[in-house]
């Protein structure tokens, strides 16, 4: 079935899909590397993914569906809304 990500989990998924390391994710979320690693592992569980590549594939698949389906478009809208536009990893 489809998975739903919101808030911090969605932001982590977007960072992961961008190829960010756990260290970069920890900096973006202002948490320790250990905390970021824990949350990435939890994200893998939610996505039923065994590694980063599989997780990213599932995230990108969901984004692709969002572009094709009006119902799934909420995912893309949520991603745009939840993704900070400044102050992340030196951006903005």
Steps between C-alpha positions, in 0.01 A plus 500: 500500500586864481691659781441847629779727616444835665701758687851402601472151345411655164788747530740214583373306199561800276852545638567129454373516142738791439788273600570666834707307753383438855741775610343746254152394612600555864624851414179582311284381789732636770525161674793272581637258242378211714147644506504554123624142445221366723236694307639389165475137617140565609433650158637182339250300708210723395603466137567127532846570359818308581749769401533861382466410133173316556367780722585763239339288227178481704507875570556584133226257398261679734599838359447369145153375596426842648577659165260261323211472744277778636450304823873445544565866422446566870837331558677748272309794645591386850864457395514853364328640809718311749834557325667806653621749243781658699738426780551138398856389441608853415221560249322834485 
